Amino acid sequence: MHKGHGGFYSLYGIGMDCMGTIYVIHNIKIYLYAGDHNPPHIHAFYGEYEVVIVIKNGAIMKGFIPKPQLRQVYEWLEDPAVKTKLIDWFHQLNPDLRG
């Protein structure tokens, strides 16, 4: 992946069977997966912790990360442009889930 505009990594060159870090927030790695399921969501990793968060509303689907790190992810997700980009990328990686 290539580091893109605004701190995001680019999806250029990612195969449909791949995953990758798309953003890093103070050692919190944000991932999107191909072959995933609805609703559109991100995986946030911090050390040995993982949490899965719905992009649109911030609901935790499963997992846990410490509150200070979770707060940082939520602050980042508050930006409408970030949400739009993440949902678009989720559907690029999972085209059968669009709609």
Secondary structure, 3 states (H helix, E strand, C coil): CEECHHHCEECCCCCCCCEEEEEEECCEEEEEECCCCCCCEEEEEECCEEEEEECCCCCEEEEECCHHHHHHHHHHHCCHHHHHHHHHHHHHHCHHHCC
